Amino acid sequence: MKTDDFIGLLAADSAPPWRLRAVLAAAIAGGAAIAATLLFATLGLRPDINDALGSGRFLFKFVVTLALAVTAAMAVMRLGRPDATLGSKALILAIAPALLGVAVIIELTVLPETQWLPKLVGRNAIDCLLLIPLLAIGPLACLLLALRQGAPSNPGLAGAVAGLAASGIAATFYAANCADDSPLFVTTWYSIATLLVAAGGYLIGRRWLRW
């Protein structure tokens, strides 16, 4: 049997597109609920949350993390079927990095050079590297379970993008606890944590989502 014919059979046997989208949407909602419950049951909000809400740097963290979560979720919904590829749609995944790039340029412009390294290192780098992946476990598990319904043609890529979505969800909640707001910190440590989750999603997806 030719590969195209086999993919066609898988597409016919997998969940209809509307059902897969519904399953993935439920997985995103369920994963977000798990991450939120874990955050509020263990870490809580940062003590100065009321003051932080008046800070553009603090609010910008949510712009970036939500941009990552939404764009990666859109990509996951496209990758869930055996006959689907990202193609030019992959460009949406550049939105969050582009926002960070602009913010870093502005931050370097407005901060004195002596503050660059302290703002990059911050006070919670280790917490960030640990807590974002931990908060992402629930969302990633939900998304991978949902992707099993669709037989993606590139299991590793689907798992990696699911990891991006999961880390975007996790980082959104973690940002409410994290006291480091500089784009220099977010670009460095949030990005490393996100890549760790994406790598984990790739490794799990490559084995667990293959057909």
N, CA, C and O of each residue as an XYZ file, in Angstrom:
844
protein
N       0.840     -1.198      0.000
C       0.000      0.000      0.000
C       0.879      1.254      0.000
O       1.844      1.346      0.759
N       0.537      2.211     -0.853
C       1.298      3.449     -0.917
C       1.086      4.275      0.353
O       0.069      4.165      1.037
N       2.101      5.116      0.638
C       2.024      5.937      1.849
C       0.813      6.855      1.825
O       0.125      7.002      2.835
N       0.544      7.479      0.670
C      -0.599      8.389      0.578
C      -1.909      7.663      0.832
O      -2.815      8.197      1.472
N      -2.000      6.425      0.317
C      -3.215      5.645      0.546
C      -3.370      5.311      2.025
O      -4.471      5.355      2.574
N      -2.231      4.971      2.669
C      -2.270      4.627      4.088
C      -2.700      5.825      4.926
O      -3.511      5.697      5.843
N      -2.140      7.000      4.595
C      -2.523      8.217      5.309
C      -4.003      8.513      5.106
O      -4.692      8.952      6.027
N      -4.489      8.265      3.880
C      -5.906      8.469      3.615
C      -6.788      7.577      4.463
O      -7.825      8.009      4.966
N      -6.371      6.328      4.620
C      -7.125      5.409      5.476
C      -7.116      5.871      6.931
O      -8.139      5.821      7.613
N      -5.948      6.323      7.400
C      -5.864      6.818      8.774
C      -6.758      8.037      8.971
O      -7.427      8.173      9.995
N      -6.759      8.916      7.983
C      -7.598     10.108      8.082
C      -9.071      9.737      8.138
O      -9.855     10.366      8.847
N      -9.441      8.699      7.375
C     -10.830      8.261      7.372
C     -11.217      7.612      8.693
O     -12.349      7.754      9.156
N     -10.257      6.889      9.306
C     -10.541      6.166     10.552
C     -10.440      7.047     11.788
O     -11.034      6.728     12.818
N      -9.700      8.148     11.709
C      -9.516      9.002     12.883
C     -10.774      9.821     13.143
O     -11.707      9.831     12.339
N     -10.780     10.505     14.282
C     -11.941     11.314     14.656
C     -12.184     12.407     13.623
O     -11.226     12.969     13.093
N     -13.465     12.727     13.320
C     -13.754     13.824     12.396
C     -13.119     15.118     12.895
O     -12.929     15.295     14.098
N     -12.789     16.028     11.966
C     -12.112     17.266     12.378
C     -12.845     18.030     13.475
O     -12.217     18.510     14.419
N     -14.152     18.147     13.361
C     -14.895     18.910     14.370
C     -14.812     18.242     15.738
O     -14.732     18.916     16.765
N     -14.832     16.898     15.740
C     -14.761     16.191     17.017
C     -13.367     16.314     17.622
O     -13.223     16.486     18.832
N     -12.340     16.224     16.773
C     -10.975     16.360     17.276
C     -10.750     17.752     17.848
O     -10.119     17.902     18.894
N     -11.262     18.764     17.169
C     -11.127     20.129     17.694
C     -11.822     20.264     19.044
O     -11.312     20.927     19.947
N     -12.988     19.632     19.178
C     -13.710     19.687     20.449
C     -12.931     18.979     21.553
O     -12.866     19.458     22.685
N     -12.339     17.830     21.212
C     -11.548     17.082     22.193
C     -10.325     17.893     22.612
O      -9.995     17.954     23.797
N      -9.654     18.515     21.644
C      -8.478     19.322     21.960
C      -8.850     20.560     22.775
O      -8.120     20.949     23.686
N      -9.988     21.179     22.445
C     -10.438     22.334     23.224
C     -10.721     21.929     24.669
O     -10.387     22.656     25.605
N     -11.340     20.760     24.839
C     -11.597     20.265     26.193
C     -10.291     19.968     26.918
O     -10.174     20.201     28.121
N      -9.305     19.448     26.177
C      -7.999     19.158     26.777
C      -7.317     20.439     27.233
O      -6.710     20.473     28.304
N      -7.413     21.490     26.430
C      -6.813     22.775     26.801
C      -7.483     23.328     28.053
O      -6.812     23.789     28.976
N      -8.820     23.279     28.076
C      -9.546     23.777     29.243
C      -9.214     22.951     30.485
O      -8.990     23.496     31.566
N      -9.185     21.629     30.314
C      -8.860     20.765     31.447
C      -7.442     20.976     31.937
O      -7.194     21.016     33.142
N      -6.509     21.111     31.001
C      -5.120     21.351     31.381
C      -4.942     22.672     32.097
O      -4.186     22.766     33.064
N      -5.647     23.707     31.619
C      -5.573     25.012     32.283
C      -6.142     24.933     33.697
O      -5.612     25.552     34.621
N      -7.221     24.170     33.863
C      -7.815     24.015     35.193
C      -6.853     23.306     36.142
O      -6.748     23.669     37.313
N      -6.152     22.293     35.632
C      -5.175     21.578     36.464
C      -4.045     22.515     36.885
O      -3.656     22.550     38.052
N      -3.519     23.278     35.913
C      -2.421     24.201     36.221
C      -2.865     25.265     37.221
O      -2.123     25.604     38.144
N      -4.075     25.791     37.037
C      -4.581     26.815     37.951
C      -4.754     26.257     39.359
O      -4.387     26.900     40.342
N      -5.314     25.058     39.443
C      -5.511     24.435     40.754
C      -4.179     24.214     41.457
O      -4.043     24.476     42.652
N      -3.200     23.731     40.702
C      -1.884     23.479     41.287
C      -1.232     24.773     41.763
O      -0.630     24.820     42.836
N      -1.361     25.825     40.947
C      -0.767     27.110     41.338
C      -1.387     27.644     42.624
O      -0.678     27.995     43.568
N      -2.718     27.703     42.653
C      -3.381     28.323     43.798
C      -3.310     27.451     45.048
O      -3.400     27.960     46.166
N      -3.148     26.133     44.864
C      -3.055     25.244     46.018
C      -1.660     25.235     46.633
O      -1.491     24.846     47.788
N      -0.659     25.664     45.860
C       0.720     25.573     46.353
C       1.410     26.933     46.433
O       1.922     27.302     47.490
N       1.429     27.671     45.349
C       2.201     28.910     45.287
C       1.383     30.147     45.620
O       1.812     30.997     46.400
N       0.212     30.238     45.027
C      -0.603     31.433     45.188
C      -0.087     32.587     44.339
O       0.870     32.435     43.580
N      -0.723     33.723     44.474
C      -0.317     34.922     43.746
C       0.821     35.622     44.478
O       1.005     35.431     45.680
N       1.578     36.426     43.753
C       2.645     37.178     44.394
C       2.049     38.153     45.409
O       0.952     38.667     45.191
N       2.738     38.414     46.495
C       2.165     39.247     47.568
C       1.776     40.654     47.128
O       0.818     41.226     47.647
N       2.517     41.215     46.171
C       2.248     42.591     45.744
C       1.420     42.635     44.472
O       1.596     43.540     43.655
N       0.518     41.673     44.288
C      -0.215     41.546     43.034
C      -0.989     42.822     42.691
O      -1.063     43.192     41.519
N      -1.560     43.494     43.680
C      -2.338     44.704     43.393
C      -1.461     45.807     42.812
O      -1.866     46.495     41.875
N      -0.273     45.976     43.357
C       0.658     46.965     42.811
C       1.171     46.530     41.444
O       1.340     47.353     40.544
N       1.419     45.227     41.296
C       1.965     44.711     40.038
C       1.009     44.933     38.875
O       1.444     45.123     37.739
N      -0.290     44.910     39.155
C      -1.276     45.100     38.086
C      -1.162     46.470     37.426
O      -1.676     46.677     36.327
N      -0.496     47.396     38.087
C      -0.271     48.709     37.494
C       1.021     48.812     36.714
O       1.364     49.886     36.220
N       1.747     47.705     36.595
C       3.039     47.698     35.906
C       2.893     47.128     34.499
O       2.350     46.040     34.309
N       3.382     47.874     33.524
C       3.347     47.388     32.150
C       4.189     46.141     31.949
O       3.820     45.261     31.171
N       5.305     46.059     32.636
C       6.163     44.875     32.509
C       5.440     43.623     33.008
O       5.512     42.568     32.379
N       4.751     43.743     34.130
C       4.006     42.607     34.674
C       2.914     42.164     33.708
O       2.786     40.973     33.423
N       2.136     43.100     33.206
C       1.048     42.758     32.296
C       1.569     42.197     30.981
O       0.928     41.346     30.365
N       2.736     42.675     30.552
C       3.295     42.183     29.292
C       3.622     40.697     29.366
O       3.554     39.999     28.354
N       3.974     40.211     30.539
C       4.249     38.777     30.671
C       3.049     37.959     30.219
O       3.208     36.925     29.571
N       1.850     38.416     30.558
C       0.645     37.681     30.186
C       0.348     37.803     28.693
O      -0.181     36.875     28.080
N       0.689     38.943     28.121
C       0.531     39.099     26.670
C       1.361     38.044     25.944
O       0.879     37.400     25.012
N       2.606     37.871     26.372
C       3.509     36.923     25.711
C       3.086     35.483     25.962
O       3.006     34.687     25.027
N       2.815     35.146     27.220
C       2.484     33.751     27.528
C       1.157     33.339     26.904
O       1.021     32.212     26.426
N       0.183     34.237     26.905
C      -1.090     33.914     26.262
C      -0.942     33.824     24.750
O      -1.591     32.996     24.110
N      -0.087     34.677     24.173
C       0.173     34.586     22.735
C       0.758     33.225     22.386
O       0.370     32.617     21.388
N       1.689     32.746     23.202
C       2.267     31.424     22.969
C       1.213     30.340     23.125
O       1.111     29.448     22.283
N       0.428     30.408     24.195
C      -0.581     29.379     24.437
C      -1.600     29.321     23.304
O      -1.943     28.235     22.837
N      -2.082     30.471     22.859
C      -3.124     30.508     21.829
C      -2.585     30.058     20.477
O      -3.207     29.235     19.806
N      -1.437     30.588     20.074
C      -0.907     30.227     18.754
C      -0.486     28.761     18.704
O      -0.706     28.090     17.696
N       0.114     28.260     19.775
C       0.502     26.851     19.797
C      -0.726     25.953     19.823
O      -0.725     24.891     19.201
N      -1.775     26.364     20.534
C      -3.010     25.580     20.547
C      -3.626     25.520     19.152
O      -4.125     24.475     18.736
N      -3.591     26.630     18.434
C      -4.091     26.638     17.055
C      -3.291     25.678     16.183
O      -3.853     24.962     15.354
N      -1.973     25.668     16.377
C      -1.123     24.768     15.600
C      -1.384     23.310     15.958
O      -1.385     22.446     15.081
N      -1.604     23.032     17.240
C      -1.895     21.658     17.665
C      -3.176     21.163     17.011
O      -3.240     20.019     16.559
N      -4.177     21.999     16.958
C      -5.444     21.592     16.354
C      -5.275     21.265     14.873
O      -6.000     20.434     14.326
N      -4.325     21.915     14.240
C      -4.074     21.619     12.825
C      -3.257     20.343     12.660
O      -3.448     19.600     11.697
N      -2.348     20.089     13.598
C      -1.445     18.942     13.472
C      -2.063     17.628     13.928
O      -1.448     16.573     13.775
N      -3.251     17.674     14.478
C      -3.821     16.478     15.083
C      -4.233     15.397     14.115
O      -4.434     14.257     14.534
N      -4.370     15.704     12.831
C      -4.850     14.707     11.870
C      -3.700     14.196     11.008
O      -2.710     14.898     10.802
N      -3.838     12.956     10.501
C      -2.746     12.357      9.719
C      -2.507     13.021      8.373
O      -1.433     12.862      7.795
N      -3.478     13.758      7.865
C      -3.332     14.380      6.546
C      -3.030     15.872      6.645
O      -3.172     16.597      5.659
N      -2.614     16.341      7.824
C      -2.435     17.779      8.032
C      -0.979     18.137      8.266
O      -0.232     17.381      8.887
N      -0.583     19.297      7.761
C       0.737     19.868      8.032
C       0.547     21.338      8.410
O      -0.505     21.925      8.155
N       1.564     21.913      9.011
C       1.463     23.323      9.392
C       1.617     24.254      8.201
O       0.855     25.209      8.054
N       2.605     23.980      7.346
C       2.852     24.851      6.214
C       3.109     26.281      6.654
O       3.860     26.526      7.598
N       2.481     27.221      5.964
C       2.682     28.637      6.294
C       2.069     29.014      7.638
O       2.394     30.057      8.204
N       1.175     28.154      8.151
C       0.559     28.427      9.454
C       1.596     28.406     10.576
O       1.349     28.926     11.664
N       2.756     27.804     10.310
C       3.809     27.761     11.334
C       4.265     29.164     11.725
O       4.833     29.358     12.800
N       4.019     30.134     10.858
C       4.450     31.502     11.144
C       3.774     32.077     12.382
O       4.317     32.978     13.021
N       2.591     31.563     12.726
C       1.920     32.107     13.906
C       2.722     31.818     15.178
O       2.590     32.524     16.177
N       3.555     30.772     15.129
C       4.366     30.444     16.299
C       5.478     31.466     16.533
O       6.129     31.455     17.578
N       5.691     32.342     15.564
C       6.715     33.381     15.716
C       6.186     34.622     16.429
O       6.955     35.536     16.728
N       4.884     34.665     16.703
C       4.308     35.870     17.308
C       4.883     36.131     18.692
O       5.332     37.240     18.978
N       4.873     35.117     19.551
C       5.385     35.308     20.917
C       6.873     35.673     20.923
O       7.251     36.617     21.617
N       7.738     34.959     20.174
C       9.146     35.370     20.129
C       9.341     36.787     19.586
O      10.215     37.519     20.051
N       8.526     37.168     18.604
C       8.647     38.520     18.056
C       8.282     39.570     19.107
O       8.945     40.601     19.218
N       7.235     39.304     19.866
C       6.860     40.225     20.943
C       7.988     40.361     21.960
O       8.298     41.463     22.414
N       8.597     39.235     22.310
C       9.716     39.273     23.247
C      10.889     40.061     22.685
O      11.529     40.832     23.401
N      11.169     39.867     21.402
C      12.278     40.583     20.781
C      12.095     42.089     20.844
O      13.032     42.822     21.157
N      10.885     42.549     20.545
C      10.595     43.985     20.612
C      10.735     44.487     22.048
O      11.302     45.552     22.292
N      10.211     43.705     22.995
C      10.272     44.114     24.402
C      11.706     44.186     24.907
O      12.049     45.080     25.680
N      12.539     43.254     24.477
C      13.944     43.267     24.895
C      14.646     44.516     24.369
O      15.410     45.152     25.094
N      14.390     44.862     23.123
C      15.006     46.065     22.550
C      14.597     47.303     23.347
O      15.431     48.154     23.657
N      13.314     47.395     23.673
C      12.840     48.542     24.457
C      13.477     48.549     25.845
O      13.895     49.595     26.341
N      13.545     47.366     26.467
C      14.119     47.268     27.812
C      15.585     47.693     27.820
O      16.022     48.414     28.716
N      16.334     47.249     26.829
C      17.746     47.628     26.756
C      17.913     49.127     26.502
O      18.927     49.723     26.866
N      16.916     49.714     25.881
C      16.970     51.148     25.599
C      16.696     51.982     26.847
O      17.339     53.008     27.070
N      15.739     51.537     27.656
C      15.318     52.365     28.791
C      16.107     52.079     30.068
O      16.148     52.921     30.966
N      16.729     50.909     30.160
C      17.491     50.575     31.363
C      18.953     50.975     31.211
O      19.507     50.855     30.118
N      19.589     51.444     32.273
C      21.038     51.661     32.215
C      21.759     50.328     32.060
O      21.283     49.294     32.528
N      22.893     50.363     31.407
C      23.615     49.122     31.107
C      23.962     48.335     32.368
O      24.038     47.107     32.330
N      24.170     49.018     33.464
C      24.520     48.328     34.712
C      23.377     47.463     35.239
O      23.598     46.592     36.081
N      22.161     47.696     34.752
C      20.998     46.933     35.210
C      20.673     45.740     34.314
O      19.821     44.922     34.660
N      21.339     45.635     33.176
C      20.994     44.569     32.238
C      21.162     43.186     32.848
O      20.236     42.375     32.831
N      22.345     42.921     33.384
C      22.608     41.587     33.930
C      21.752     41.283     35.158
O      21.179     40.195     35.229
N      21.636     42.196     36.131
C      20.763     41.900     37.275
C      19.320     41.616     36.872
O      18.685     40.726     37.438
N      18.794     42.364     35.899
C      17.419     42.127     35.462
C      17.294     40.802     34.720
O      16.267     40.131     34.822
N      18.322     40.420     33.979
C      18.295     39.142     33.264
C      18.339     37.971     34.241
O      17.579     37.012     34.103
N      19.224     38.050     35.221
C      19.369     36.956     36.194
C      18.161     36.891     37.112
O      17.666     35.804     37.411
N      17.682     38.043     37.563
C      16.518     38.083     38.426
C      16.742     37.415     39.767
O      17.876     37.221     40.204
N      15.636     37.067     40.414
C      15.688     36.424     41.736
C      15.089     35.022     41.728
O      15.230     34.280     42.700
N      14.426     34.661     40.642
C      13.650     33.419     40.647
C      13.945     32.526     39.445
O      13.067     31.804     38.974
N      15.176     32.575     38.950
C      15.500     31.807     37.749
C      15.303     30.305     37.960
O      14.706     29.634     37.119
N      15.798     29.782     39.070
C      15.661     28.348     39.334
C      14.196     27.971     39.505
O      13.748     26.950     38.985
N      13.451     28.798     40.236
C      12.018     28.540     40.394
C      11.321     28.487     39.042
O      10.482     27.620     38.797
N      11.672     29.412     38.178
C      11.073     29.465     36.846
C      11.346     28.180     36.071
O      10.441     27.613     35.458
N      12.601     27.721     36.102
C      12.980     26.518     35.356
C      12.315     25.270     35.909
O      12.115     24.299     35.180
N      11.974     25.285     37.179
C      11.318     24.124     37.792
C       9.797     24.201     37.701
O       9.138     23.213     37.380
N       9.249     25.372     37.984
C       7.806     25.473     38.166
C       7.028     25.512     36.860
O       5.931     24.958     36.790
N       7.561     26.146     35.826
C       6.842     26.134     34.550
C       6.711     24.709     34.018
O       5.605     24.319     33.646
N       7.785     23.906     33.962
C       7.606     22.508     33.535
C       6.660     21.721     34.439
O       5.884     20.903     33.945
N       6.708     21.951     35.745
C       5.802     21.228     36.648
C       4.345     21.610     36.387
O       3.474     20.742     36.330
N       4.085     22.896     36.232
C       2.723     23.343     35.941
C       2.262     22.901     34.556
O       1.061     22.831     34.296
N       3.205     22.604     33.670
C       2.867     22.193     32.304
C       2.538     20.711     32.195
O       2.024     20.276     31.165
N       2.818     19.925     33.228
C       2.596     18.477     33.142
C       1.127     18.163     32.861
O       0.821     17.359     31.980
N       0.224     18.790     33.603
C      -1.201     18.537     33.403
C      -1.682     18.922     32.011
O      -2.290     18.093     31.333
N      -1.431     20.162     31.556
C      -1.835     20.533     30.202
C      -1.222     19.652     29.122
O      -1.902     19.297     28.158
N       0.057     19.292     29.267
C       0.699     18.456     28.254
C       0.069     17.071     28.221
O      -0.185     16.532     27.143
N      -0.186     16.492     29.384
C      -0.816     15.171     29.426
C      -2.193     15.207     28.773
O      -2.542     14.302     28.014
N      -2.974     16.239     29.059
C      -4.307     16.359     28.456
C      -4.225     16.485     26.939
O      -5.001     15.856     26.219
N      -3.288     17.294     26.452
C      -3.154     17.487     25.007
C      -2.675     16.220     24.310
O      -3.160     15.892     23.227
N      -1.738     15.510     24.911
C      -1.253     14.277     24.294
C      -2.347     13.221     24.254
O      -2.465     12.489     23.271
N      -3.145     13.135     25.307
C      -4.274     12.201     25.303
C      -5.258     12.554     24.190
O      -5.778     11.672     23.507
N      -5.508     13.847     24.016
C      -6.422     14.281     22.960
C      -5.854     13.991     21.578
O      -6.587     13.579     20.679
N      -4.551     14.204     21.402
C      -3.923     13.964     20.099
C      -3.963     12.496     19.706
O      -3.897     12.176     18.519
N      -4.067     11.603     20.673
C      -4.179     10.175     20.368
C      -5.445      9.875     19.562
O      -5.531      8.850     18.885
N      -6.417     10.772     19.641
C      -7.661     10.565     18.899
C      -7.509     10.898     17.417
O      -8.367     10.555     16.604
N      -6.413     11.566     17.074
C      -6.312     12.070     15.712
C      -5.241     11.459     14.843
O      -5.233     11.716     13.639
N      -4.326     10.654     15.388
C      -3.258     10.014     14.618
C      -2.461     11.022     13.796
O      -2.501     10.963     12.567
N      -1.736     11.950     14.432
C      -0.967     12.949     13.678
C       0.106     12.306     12.813
O       0.710     11.305     13.197
N       0.335     12.892     11.641
C       1.307     12.317     10.706
C       2.740     12.550     11.156
O       3.637     11.808     10.756
N       2.970     13.560     11.977
C       4.300     13.827     12.523
C       4.189     13.845     14.048
O       4.047     14.910     14.648
N       4.254     12.670     14.674
C       4.014     12.589     16.116
C       4.973     13.444     16.941
O       4.563     14.071     17.918
N       6.247     13.471     16.550
C       7.210     14.264     17.303
C       6.889     15.744     17.259
O       6.919     16.422     18.286
N       6.578     16.250     16.065
C       6.235     17.667     15.923
C       4.956     17.993     16.683
O       4.872     19.019     17.358
N       3.966     17.119     16.573
C       2.712     17.348     17.299
C       2.959     17.397     18.801
O       2.398     18.241     19.500
N       3.800     16.492     19.294
C       4.125     16.495     20.714
C       4.878     17.741     21.129
O       4.627     18.291     22.201
N       5.810     18.198     20.282
C       6.577     19.404     20.598
C       5.681     20.636     20.646
O       5.810     21.465     21.547
N       4.775     20.758     19.682
C       3.881     21.918     19.665
C       2.889     21.842     20.824
O       2.508     22.867     21.389
N       2.474     20.625     21.175
C       1.650     20.463     22.379
C       2.421     20.936     23.606
O       1.844     21.531     24.517
N       3.729     20.670     23.628
C       4.569     21.158     24.716
C       4.628     22.674     24.756
O       4.632     23.268     25.834
N       4.675     23.306     23.591
C       4.649     24.770     23.549
C       3.341     25.307     24.113
O       3.336     26.255     24.899
N       2.228     24.694     23.706
C       0.930     25.134     24.219
C       0.840     24.931     25.724
O       0.362     25.801     26.452
N       1.308     23.766     26.185
C       1.263     23.465     27.619
C       2.123     24.436     28.418
O       1.724     24.888     29.491
N       3.300     24.753     27.897
C       4.169     25.683     28.619
C       3.615     27.102     28.568
O       3.812     27.871     29.509
N       2.928     27.462     27.489
C       2.272     28.765     27.444
C       1.197     28.888     28.512
O       1.074     29.920     29.172
N       0.415     27.815     28.675
C      -0.604     27.793     29.731
C       0.058     27.882     31.100
O      -0.335     28.685     31.946
N       1.077     27.038     31.304
C       1.765     27.000     32.598
C       2.414     28.341     32.922
O       2.319     28.827     34.050
N       3.073     28.936     31.932
C       3.760     30.207     32.161
C       2.781     31.332     32.467
O       3.105     32.249     33.221
N       1.586     31.267     31.886
C       0.574     32.281     32.173
C       0.216     32.279     33.656
O       0.096     33.335     34.277
N       0.048     31.092     34.211
C      -0.281     31.011     35.637
C       0.938     31.318     36.506
O       0.824     32.005     37.521
N       2.097     30.810     36.107
C       3.297     31.079     36.897
C       3.609     32.569     36.938
O       4.114     33.069     37.944
N       3.314     33.280     35.859
C       3.601     34.716     35.797
C       2.892     35.488     36.902
O       3.358     36.548     37.320
N       1.769     34.961     37.373
C       1.035     35.632     38.444
C       1.725     35.482     39.795
O       1.405     36.199     40.742
N       2.667     34.555     39.883
C       3.423     34.349     41.118
C       4.828     34.928     41.035
O       5.393     35.357     42.041
N       5.386     34.938     39.830
C       6.774     35.344     39.621
C       6.949     36.847     39.846
O       6.195     37.656     39.306
N       7.945     37.207     40.645
C       8.197     38.618     40.962
C       9.159     39.278     39.985
O       9.410     40.479     40.090
N       9.702     38.523     39.043
C      10.615     39.081     38.038
C       9.822     39.420     36.788
O       9.262     38.533     36.144
N       9.773     40.694     36.443
C       8.926     41.150     35.346
C       9.689     41.634     34.119
O       9.080     41.870     33.075
N      10.986     41.784     34.218
C      11.745     42.329     33.091
C      11.668     41.408     31.875
O      11.791     40.191     32.020
N      11.468     41.961     30.686
C      11.521     41.143     29.477
C      12.843     40.398     29.313
O      12.888     39.349     28.671
N      13.921     40.935     29.892
C      15.204     40.230     29.832
C      15.113     38.904     30.585
O      15.619     37.886     30.115
N      14.478     38.917     31.733
C      14.282     37.696     32.516
C      13.335     36.744     31.796
O      13.619     35.554     31.664
N      12.218     37.272     31.337
C      11.210     36.430     30.682
C      11.777     35.775     29.429
O      11.574     34.583     29.197
N      12.482     36.553     28.629
C      13.050     36.012     27.395
C      14.041     34.894     27.680
O      14.104     33.913     26.938
N      14.806     35.033     28.739
C      15.826     34.030     29.052
C      15.235     32.798     29.718
O      15.327     31.696     29.177
N      14.632     32.974     30.880
C      14.265     31.827     31.710
C      12.935     31.207     31.321
O      12.802     29.983     31.337
N      11.956     32.014     30.974
C      10.694     31.448     30.494
C      10.936     30.666     29.205
O      10.348     29.606     28.991
N      11.807     31.198     28.352
C      12.079     30.519     27.079
C      12.781     29.187     27.293
O      12.447     28.197     26.642
N      13.755     29.154     28.204
C      14.442     27.889     28.483
C      13.454     26.866     29.031
O      13.452     25.712     28.603
N      12.613     27.284     29.976
C      11.611     26.373     30.532
C      10.660     25.875     29.448
O      10.291     24.701     29.431
N      10.264     26.767     28.549
C       9.367     26.391     27.454
C      10.018     25.370     26.534
O       9.376     24.403     26.124
N      11.278     25.577     26.212
C      11.987     24.635     25.344
C      12.142     23.276     26.010
O      12.103     22.249     25.332
N      12.316     23.254     27.321
C      12.394     21.976     28.036
C      11.085     21.201     27.907
O      11.092     19.994     27.669
N       9.969     21.899     28.066
C       8.662     21.240     27.944
C       8.427     20.785     26.504
O       7.924     19.685     26.272
N       8.789     21.630     25.542
C       8.625     21.253     24.135
C       9.470     20.037     23.787
O       9.022     19.159     23.049
N      10.694     19.981     24.315
C      11.553     18.818     24.074
C      10.940     17.564     24.685
O      10.962     16.495     24.074
N      10.392     17.696     25.896
C       9.714     16.560     26.508
C       8.513     16.123     25.696
O       8.283     14.927     25.517
N       7.742     17.085     25.202
C       6.599     16.759     24.357
C       7.009     16.055     23.082
O       6.331     15.134     22.628
N       8.125     16.488     22.502
C       8.628     15.838     21.288
C       8.994     14.384     21.555
O       8.606     13.493     20.799
N       9.738     14.143     22.626
C      10.190     12.785     22.929
C       9.017     11.862     23.252
O       8.977     10.715     22.807
N       8.066     12.376     24.030
C       6.895     11.553     24.360
C       6.027     11.340     23.124
O       5.592     10.222     22.845
N       5.779     12.422     22.387
C       4.926     12.321     21.210
C       5.487     11.405     20.148
O       4.739     10.675     19.498
N       6.801     11.433     19.961
C       7.428     10.598     18.933
C       7.157      9.120     19.175
O       7.036      8.348     18.224
N       7.063      8.725     20.425
C       6.828      7.318     20.746
C       5.344      7.014     20.962
O       4.841      5.981     20.518
N       4.661      7.915     21.640
C       3.312      7.599     22.107
C       2.231      7.936     21.087
O       1.140      7.367     21.135
N       2.516      8.851     20.167
C       1.515      9.268     19.189
C       1.699      8.616     17.826
O       0.885      8.829     16.928
N       2.745      7.833     17.657
C       2.995      7.261     16.327
C       1.989      6.155     16.036
O       1.436      5.531     16.942
N       1.768      5.931     14.724
C       0.832      4.898     14.303
C       1.538      3.884     13.425
O       0.916      2.926     12.964
